Amino acid sequence: MKLKNYSKKISKFFEKRGFVFLEPDVLLDSNYIIQRSGENFKKLMLTFEDDSGKNMCLRPDLTVASCVKYLEEKAKGTSKIYYSGQAYRRSNNSKDSIVNNQLGLEIIGSKKEFSDDKKIIDTILKAINKIKIKKITINIGDVSLFRQLIDSLKIPERWKLRLIRHFWRPIYFEDLLNRLETNSDIDPITVDFDKKRFFEMKKFNQNKEIAGRKISEILSRFDKKIRDPRSFAEGKKTAKIIREFLKISCPIDQMDKSLKNFFKKYNIKKSVIKNKLPIKSLSKSNYKIIFSTNFGRDIEYYTGMVFEISASKNKQEIARGGRYDDLLKSLGSKKNIPAVGAAIHLNNLSKITQWKIY
């Protein structure tokens, strides 16, 4: 079976499961994407200036491109879409291709988190099962658990905001933990600047938007920051708790036990552990599945469950996906829109199967 035929077969399978084809735009406004989707995309994007002087880029990610299309078409209610196309990204590895062929699907606008997450994982797995890959491994996590942990800790609001904001930057995040551990906060000059800016912005129109957020929302965050103390006596203990949490890694059937033992050890409220049914349901499968609290930190827009499917033999990634409930608001929606999706990476699949991409 050639890879082209496989793609057609999977597309028909997606359609049978209720997904409708969508063709996301190839060209996107690069400044729009960078400002609203995070700096992580900036180093990946292939950008250029068009004849009018506008900065454009080839789509670096089909999930983002699909969300932009969803908003442009002013779609309402639940949209179940699939796509087959190319994303264009730079890579630190010279052997990686700039052109990434993907076959993916998204559920946007539905509030059925459990059933949607389960359907995405189940659909992708059944699609992959149509190829005779003997063994696969699934890595899975839930980035919302980290936010729940931080919210439950008795630390200043300033620190909570900073740790959550920089969770996606492991090196800088570790630097923050070192500073928290030694009871050092940001320098007084930065705090004074925050205060000055806070009082200046109070005079602005509170409904005006800056980078996708109303001034009233920005002021609310500033208010929490400038009210906090500049040092925290429990920093060392808190840093230890966070580091230990991010080391949790176990087979999926041991997830509940590992999390409960951790929260019990540090006397953290059990209500912090949400009922992760989509993840738990995988414990009944025959796949090798590893749960990790540290998994999924490389893509900033994920907000909940995140997973990766790879070939067990050579650890080559086959598919990846997750929940991203905040992305559409960051791209211009007036409110958060629930969404979850995943994509099969055809370039990697061709390496495993030695099929040709057409």
C-alpha positions in Angstrom: 0.0 0.0 0.0 1.4 3.4 -1.0 1.2 6.2 1.5 -1.1 8.2 -0.9 -3.7 5.4 -0.8 -3.4 5.2 3.0 -4.1 8.9 3.3 -7.3 8.5 1.1 -8.4 5.5 3.2 -7.9 7.4 6.5 -9.7 10.5 5.1 -12.7 8.3 4.2 -12.5 6.8 7.7 -12.6 10.3 9.3 -15.6 11.2 7.2 -17.5 8.0 8.3 -16.9 9.2 11.9 -18.6 12.5 11.2 -15.6 14.8 10.3 -15.9 17.3 7.4 -12.9 18.3 5.3 -11.5 21.8 5.8 -8.7 23.4 3.8 -6.8 25.8 6.1 -5.1 28.8 4.5 -1.5 28.3 3.6 -0.5 31.9 4.1 -1.0 33.6 7.5 -0.3 37.0 9.0 2.9 36.3 10.9 2.6 39.2 13.4 -0.9 38.0 14.2 0.3 34.4 14.9 3.3 35.5 17.0 1.3 38.0 19.1 -1.5 35.6 19.8 0.1 32.2 19.9 3.3 32.7 21.8 7.0 33.3 20.9 7.6 29.6 20.5 6.1 29.8 16.9 8.5 32.7 16.0 11.6 30.5 15.7 9.7 27.9 13.7 8.0 30.1 11.2 9.1 30.7 7.6 8.3 34.4 7.1 8.5 36.9 4.2 7.2 40.4 3.3 4.5 40.7 0.6 4.3 43.4 -2.0 2.4 45.7 0.4 5.0 45.3 3.1 2.9 43.0 5.3 4.7 40.3 7.2 3.4 36.9 6.2 4.3 33.3 6.9 3.7 29.8 5.6 1.4 28.0 8.2 3.7 26.5 10.8 0.9 24.5 12.4 -2.3 23.1 10.9 -4.2 23.3 14.2 -3.5 27.1 14.5 -4.4 27.5 10.8 -7.7 25.5 11.3 -8.6 27.7 14.2 -8.0 30.9 12.2 -10.2 29.5 9.4 -12.9 28.6 12.0 -12.9 32.2 13.3 -12.8 33.7 9.8 -15.9 31.7 8.8 -17.7 32.8 12.0 -18.7 29.2 12.7 -21.1 28.5 15.5 -21.8 25.4 17.5 -19.7 22.3 17.2 -17.4 21.8 14.2 -15.8 18.4 13.5 -13.2 18.9 10.8 -10.3 17.0 9.3 -7.5 18.2 7.0 -4.8 16.8 4.8 -2.0 19.2 4.1 1.4 20.6 4.8 2.8 22.6 7.6 6.1 24.5 7.1 8.6 24.7 10.0 12.2 25.3 10.7 14.1 22.8 12.8 17.2 22.7 14.9 18.0 19.3 13.2 19.4 19.8 9.7 18.1 16.3 8.8 14.5 17.3 9.4 12.3 18.3 6.5 10.9 21.9 6.4 7.7 20.5 4.8 5.6 18.4 7.2 2.8 16.4 5.7 -0.1 15.9 8.1 -3.4 14.2 8.3 -5.4 15.5 11.2 -8.8 16.2 12.8 -10.2 18.7 15.3 -13.4 19.0 17.4 -14.1 22.7 18.0 -16.9 24.3 20.0 -18.1 21.2 21.9 -18.5 21.2 25.7 -18.3 17.4 25.9 -14.7 17.2 27.1 -14.6 13.6 28.1 -16.3 12.1 25.0 -14.4 14.5 22.6 -11.0 13.7 24.1 -11.8 10.0 24.0 -13.1 10.2 20.4 -10.0 12.0 19.2 -7.6 9.4 20.7 -9.8 6.5 19.6 -10.1 7.7 16.0 -6.3 8.3 15.7 -5.5 4.9 17.1 -7.9 3.1 14.8 -6.5 5.0 11.9 -3.0 4.0 12.8 -4.1 0.4 13.3 -4.8 0.2 9.6 -1.1 0.1 9.1 0.8 -3.0 10.2 3.1 -1.5 12.8 3.7 -4.3 15.3 4.1 -2.2 18.5 3.3 1.4 19.4 3.9 3.4 22.6 1.7 6.1 23.9 3.0 9.0 26.0 0.3 10.9 27.7 -0.1 13.8 30.2 -2.5 16.5 31.3 -1.0 20.0 31.6 -4.0 21.3 33.5 -2.8 19.2 36.5 0.2 21.5 36.9 -2.1 24.6 37.0 -4.2 22.8 39.6 -1.1 22.0 41.7 0.1 25.6 41.6 -3.4 27.0 42.5 -3.5 24.7 45.5 -0.1 25.8 46.9 0.0 28.6 49.5 2.3 30.9 47.5 2.0 34.5 46.5 -0.2 35.2 43.5 2.8 36.8 41.7 4.7 33.5 41.9 1.6 31.5 40.7 1.2 33.7 37.6 4.9 33.5 36.7 5.2 29.7 37.2 2.1 29.0 35.1 3.1 31.5 32.4 6.6 30.0 32.0 5.7 26.3 32.3 6.4 26.0 28.6 10.0 27.3 28.9 11.8 24.5 30.9 15.2 26.2 31.1 13.8 29.6 32.3 11.2 27.7 34.5 14.1 26.0 36.3 15.7 29.4 36.8 12.5 30.6 38.4 12.4 27.6 40.7 16.0 28.4 41.8 15.0 32.0 42.6 11.9 30.8 44.4 14.1 28.4 46.4 16.4 31.2 47.5 13.5 33.5 48.4 14.4 36.0 45.7 11.7 37.7 43.7 12.0 40.1 40.7 14.0 43.2 41.5 12.3 46.3 43.0 12.7 48.3 39.7 10.4 45.9 37.9 7.8 46.0 40.7 7.9 49.9 40.6 7.5 49.8 36.8 4.4 47.5 37.2 2.9 50.0 39.7 3.5 53.0 37.4 2.0 51.2 34.4 -1.0 50.0 36.5 -2.0 53.6 37.4 -1.5 54.8 33.9 -3.7 52.1 32.4 -6.5 52.8 34.9 -7.1 56.0 32.9 -7.6 54.1 29.6 -10.9 52.8 28.2 -11.3 49.5 30.1 -12.9 47.7 27.1 -10.0 48.5 24.8 -8.1 45.3 23.8 -4.3 45.0 23.8 -2.9 41.7 22.3 -6.3 40.0 22.6 -7.0 41.0 26.2 -9.2 43.8 27.5 -7.4 46.5 29.6 -9.7 45.6 32.5 -8.3 42.0 32.4 -4.7 43.2 32.3 -5.3 45.5 35.2 -6.8 42.7 37.2 -3.6 40.7 36.7 -1.4 43.7 37.6 -3.4 44.4 40.7 -2.7 40.8 42.0 1.0 41.2 41.2 1.7 44.5 42.9 -0.2 43.4 46.1 2.1 40.4 46.7 5.1 40.5 49.0 8.5 40.4 47.4 9.8 37.4 49.2 8.3 34.1 50.3 9.6 32.1 53.3 8.4 28.7 52.1 10.2 29.0 48.8 12.5 26.1 49.2 9.7 23.7 50.2 7.5 24.8 47.4 10.3 24.4 44.8 10.8 20.8 46.1 7.1 20.0 45.7 7.0 21.3 42.2 10.2 19.4 41.1 8.9 16.2 42.6 5.6 16.6 40.9 7.2 17.0 37.5 9.2 13.8 38.0 6.0 11.6 38.2 6.2 9.1 35.4 4.5 5.7 35.4 2.5 3.2 33.4 -1.1 4.4 32.9 -2.6 1.9 35.3 -0.5 3.4 38.1 -1.4 7.0 37.4 -4.1 7.3 40.1 -2.0 5.7 42.8 1.1 7.9 42.0 -0.9 11.1 42.0 -2.8 10.3 45.2 0.4 9.3 47.0 2.1 12.6 46.0 -0.8 14.8 47.1 -1.2 12.9 50.4 2.6 13.2 51.1 2.4 17.0 50.9 -1.1 17.3 52.4 -2.6 18.9 49.3 -6.4 18.8 48.9 -7.5 15.7 47.0 -10.0 17.8 45.1 -7.0 19.0 43.1 -7.1 15.7 41.2 -9.8 15.9 38.6 -11.5 12.8 37.2 -9.2 12.2 34.2 -11.6 9.7 32.5 -10.2 10.0 28.9 -6.8 9.1 30.2 -8.0 6.4 32.6 -10.0 4.7 29.9 -6.7 3.9 28.1 -5.6 1.7 31.1 -7.8 -1.0 29.7 -6.1 -1.2 26.4 -3.2 -3.4 25.3 -0.9 -0.6 24.4 2.2 0.4 26.3 1.1 3.7 27.8 3.3 6.0 29.9 1.7 8.8 31.9 4.0 11.8 32.8 3.3 15.1 34.5 6.2 16.6 32.6 4.8 15.6 29.1 3.4 18.2 26.7 5.4 21.3 27.7 6.8 21.9 24.3 3.6 23.4 22.7 2.3 26.4 24.6 -1.4 26.3 23.5 -2.2 23.0 25.2 -4.6 23.3 28.2 -5.5 19.7 29.2 -4.9 16.2 27.9 -1.9 15.8 25.5 -0.6 12.6 23.9 1.9 11.3 21.5 1.9 7.9 19.6 5.2 6.5 18.5 6.6 3.3 17.1 8.1 1.3 20.0 11.0 0.0 17.9 12.6 3.3 16.9 10.6 5.8 19.0 9.6 7.6 15.8 6.6 9.9 16.4 3.5 8.8 14.4 0.8 11.1 15.8 0.3 13.8 18.4 -2.6 15.8 19.8 -4.3 17.3 22.8 -6.8 19.8 24.2 -6.4 23.5 23.6 -9.4 25.4 25.1 -7.7 28.9 25.2 -6.2 29.0 21.7 -9.2 30.4 19.8 -9.6 33.3 22.3 -5.9 34.1 21.9 -6.5 34.1 18.1 -9.3 36.7 18.4 -12.5 35.0 19.8 -14.3 37.0 22.4 -14.5 34.0 24.7 -12.8 30.6 25.2 -14.0 27.9 22.8 -13.4 24.3 23.8 -11.3 22.4 21.3 -9.3 19.2 20.9 -7.5 17.6 18.0 -4.6 15.5 16.7 -2.5 14.9 13.6 -0.8 12.0 12.0 2.7 13.0 10.8 3.0 11.4 7.4 6.7 12.3 7.0 7.6 10.2 10.0 5.2 7.4 8.9 7.0 7.2 5.6 10.3 6.6 7.5 8.8 3.8 9.5 7.0 2.1 6.6 9.4 3.1 3.8 6.4 4.4 1.7 6.7 7.3 -0.6 4.9 10.6 0.0 3.0 11.8 -3.1 
